[in-house]
Amino acid sequence: MAEKYNLKGEEKILFRLRSLYSSFGYRTYKMSRFEEYDLYARNKDFLVSTNIITFNDTDGNLMALKPDVTLSIVRSVREQPGSVSRICYGENVYRVSSSSGTFREIMQAGLECIGDVGLLELCEVATLAQKSLKAIPGQSILTVSHLGIVESLLERIPESLRAEAVTDLASRNVSTLESLCAANPDYSEALSRIAALAMIGGTTQEVLSKLEAMDVDKKSLSELRAIVDVLGPKGVRIDFSILDGMKYYNGIVFRGYVQGVPVPVISGGQYDKLMKRMKKNCKAIGFAVYLDSLERLVQEVADLDVDVVVKYSDKDDMGKVLATAQRLRDGGKTVVALKNVPDSLRYGQLVEAGGEDNA
């Protein structure tokens, strides 16, 4: 469907994502370019970038050009017991770009599923994250984890050891975890299991079997298994190094990667803890697609300005020229009718209104 529109790079991907989310019943959320700074200041560690552009409004309130969309959606959503709000967005946000290191106006897409969220919604959002990756050119992989499994092991060791254990697990520093285990024999069993999470690998089914043998939290393992089964064996990897934002996130978390891009292009998961912090008595899961990280990738993908040029002259029947162009458009192509074709125009096919087609 996107190919019917003369979109370029990020815009084409954004259009595909919007169509995808709409097909699952997600309604589009629109927001102002700026919000009160306090919303972001209270939740800075939830943001991708803590650098925020601020200004004083005419009434003296400190405002911010929005660096994030999720916080605004959470604040605005109305709680309705037993119901689920499905919200998607394609918005420009203002923050330091991962590609340039400077403040940029960045196109970002994503969705939020808020309310009485259960296993179906968890599977649905994970599926949409996977489908979002497939809307981006290139090979991709979705990495999935479950913070419930990690937290159940962390609860078995003293708080004084947890920060170091989390840091080592996130960096997969197995040797340091083993040293921590040797130095704390009273907690060696739990620490050795955390070290095993850092080393765990194989197919998703192999990893799930290893987790079963490790006797981890059964509810969390059941949720992880259900989601992995829905996603299928291809393009999915279980990775327990995904530990960012444990203050806000819980349960299922995931990241999406595309070949040729060194940073995650998708990040998300369950954020029930954020809901409680913002005094919302419901659950939530969502993700964001960081289109700025795709800038180099989409530049490398050759986009045509138009699929077909219909070349005509003043001697041609204008009705037939227009009919020819429309026939091609009805076939799903982008078409422009021109008397003179600029050298700079990139097109796939040239059609002479009064003659034969030329490739």
N, C-alpha and C positions, 0 to 999 in steps of 0.2 A: 504493500500500500504506500509506503514511504517513497517508492521510486516514482510515483506520479507527481511528486512535488520537487521543485527545483531547489533542494536544500543542500547545504554544504557541510561537510565534516561533523562538528559537534551538533549542529542543528538537525542533521539527518538522524543521528543516534538519538537525540532527545525526542524527535517525533516518533521513532520506533518505540521508545520506552513509554511515552504517553499512551500510544495505541495499545501497548501490552497491558498496562495497568488498568486502562479503561475497560478492557475486555474482561477483567476480573471483577468489575464493579467498583473500582476505586474512583472517588470523585476528586476533582482537581481543587486544590487549595491555593488561593492567591493572598499574598500579604504585602504590606507596605515595605518600602525600601529600608525603613528604619524602625527601631523599637527603643524603648527606654533601656539605657545602658545597664541598669540594675539587674535586668533579666539575665544578661550574659555574665555580669560580674559575679553573681551568686553561683553560677554554674560553669566557671571557666574551664575546669578540668574535664568537662563533657565535650568541649569544642575541639575541632581539629587543630585550630590555631588560636592561641590566646591573644594574638595581636588584633585589636579592635579599633576601628576608626570611629572617633567620637566627635560630637559637636554640641554646643548649647543651643537649645530651642529658644524661640522668642519669649517663652514663659520662664526661662532659666533652667528648665529640666535638662539633664545630661542625656543626650540621645546617642544611638549608635547605628551606623550603617550595618545591616544585618550580616553577621558572619555565619549564620546557621538558620535552618528552617524548623527543625524538630522542636526546639524549645518554644517557638511561637505557636506551633500546632498544639503541643501539649497544653499550653496555657489557655488556648481558646476552645479546646474541645469540651463538649458538654457530656457529663457522665449520665448514662442511662443504664440502670441495672439490667443485666441479661442481654444487652445489645453490644454490637461491635461497630465502631466507626472505621471505615476504610478510606484513607485519604492519600492522595498522591500529589506531587508537585514537580514543576520544572521552573526553577527560580534562579535569578542571579543573586549571588552572595558576594560579599566584599571581605577578602582576607588575603593573607600572604599566599601566593601560588607556590605549589610544590615544584613547578618547572622553572619559574623565574626568580623566586626568592623575594619578590616585591609585591606590594599590594596590587591586586587585580580585581576586576569585576569578573566573577567566575560563574559559568553556567553549571548548575547542579540539579540533578533529578533524584527522586526517591519516593518512598512511601512509608506510611505509618498505619499500623493496625492497632487500634486502642479500644479497650473495653473488656468484655468477658472473653478474653483470649484463651483458647484451649489448644489441644494438639492439632486440630484441623487448621487453625490460623497459623500455628508455628510452621507446619508443613507447607502451607500455601505461600507464606512469605519467603521461606527458604527456596521454594520452587521458583518464585518470581525473581529472586536474586540470581539463581542459576540461569533463567531465561534472559535476564538483563545482560549477563555476560555474553550470551550467544548473540545478542543484538549488536555487539561490538566486533569489528573485524579482528581476526586472528584467533589463535588457539588460546583457551582460557581454562582456569581451574578454580573451583570454589572450595575453600578450606573451612571446615566446620569444627566446632568444639562445644563443650558443655561445661559452663563454669560451676554447675552443681557438683560435678565430679571432682573438680579441683577444690572447691570450698569444703567438701566433705572430708577431704584429706587434710586440708589446712586446719580444720577444727580439732584435729587430733594432736596438734603440736602447739606449744606456747606461742602467745602473740609476739614475743621477742624474736622468734625464729621465722615468723610468717613472711615478713617483708623480704628477707634475704631469699627464702625459698621461692617466692613468686618471681623475684628478679632473675634467679638462676633458671627457673623453668621457662620464663619468657625468652631467655637467650639460649636455652638448651645447654646450659653449662653443667653437664653431667658430673664432671670431676669435682666441682665445687659442692654440688649436692651430696656426692659421696663423702666428701670431707666433712660436711655438715652432719651427715648421718653418723660418721665415726666419732665425732666430737660430742654427740648427744645420744648415747646408747639407749636412754630411756624412751626415746622417740624414734628409734632406728627403723621400726616397721613402717610407720607413716612416711618418714622421710625417704625410705627406699622405694616406696610406691610412687612418691612424687618424682623421684629420679627415673623410675620406670616410665612415667608419662612423658618425660623429656626424650626418652630413647625410643618410644613406641613408634612403629612404622609398619608398612605393608598395605595390602588392599584394605578397603573399609571393613570387609567382613573379617579379615584376619585381625584387624585392630579391635573390633568389637568382641571377638573371641578372647583376645588377650585381656581386655577390660573385664570381661565376665570372670576370668580366672583370678583377677586381682581383687575381686570382691569389693568393687566400688559401689557408690550409692545406686541402688537398683532403679529408683524412679528416674533419676537423671539418665542412666544408661538406657532405659526403656525409651525415653523421649529421643535420645540421640539415635538409637537404632531405627525408630519409626521414621525419622526425618531422612536418614541416610538411605533407607529402603525406598522412600518416595523419590529421592533425587536420582537414584540409580547408581551403578558402579563406575560410570565413566565421568571424568571431569570433576570428581569430588575426592577430597582428602581430609582425613581427621587429623587435626593439629592442635595440641594442647598448649602451644606457645602463644595463642591468642588470648592475652590477658589484659589488654588495655581497658581502662575504665571500669575496673571491678567495683568502684564506689557506686556506679550507676547501673552497670549491666549485671544480669544474672541469667542462668539457664543457657539457652542456645545462643552462640555468637558465631559470626562468620566473616570471612574476607574473600574478595574476588580478585583474581589476578589475570592479566592478559599478557601474552608473550610480547616482549619488547618494551614493556612498561615496568620500571623497577620498583614501583610503589603500588599498594592496593588501589584498585579503581572502584571497588565496592567495599563498604564496611557497615556492619550492623549487628543486630541481635536483640534479645529481650532486654528491656530497660525498666522493669518494675520498680527498681530502687529509685530511679529518677521520678517516677510517678508519685511515689510516697513522699519524696523530698518536696515535690511541688503540690503536696496535699491533695493528690488525686487517688481515690480509692478504687483503682482498677489496674489492669495489666496492659502491657504494650510490647510490641515488637516492630522493628522497621529497619530500613537501611538507606544509605545515600550512595549515589553514583557520582564520583568526582570526575567530571568531564574535563577539568583542567589537566588532570594527569594523563589524559589521552591526546593532548595537544600535538605532541611529536608524532604519535601514531596516526592521527587523522591527516596530518600534513603529508605523511608518506603514502597515504592512500590516494591514488589519482582519481579525482572527481571531475566528471565532465560538466561543463556549463549547461549543456542541453544534449538530450539524446539524438534528436533529429533536427536538421535545418531543412526547411522547404524553401528552395530558391526559386524566385519567380521574377518576371519582368512585367513592364507596363502592358505588353501585348497579351498577357495571360488573362483568362477569365477569373476575376477575383473571387467569385462564388465557388469555383472549382478549387482554387488555391486554399480557401478557408475550409472547404469540405475535406480536402486531402489532409490538412493539418489536424482537423478534428478526428478524422478516422484513426490517425496515428495516436492521438491522445487517448482515444477510447480503448486502444490496445495497451495502455499503461505506460506510454512514453512521454517524455517532456519534449515539446516541439515549439520552434519559433520560425516564423515566416520572414524571410529577408530578401531584399533585392541585391544587396551587397554583403558578402560574408567577411567580417573582420579577420585578419590574420591571427589575432589573439584569442579568438573564440575557440573553445575546446568542444568538439561535438563528435558523436559516434557515427552518424550517417548523414549523407547529403542527398536530398530528393529534389530533382529538377521538376518543377511543377508541370512543365510541358514535355518532359522526356522520361528517361530511365533512371532508376535508383543507382546511386554511386556510394560505395563504402568509403 
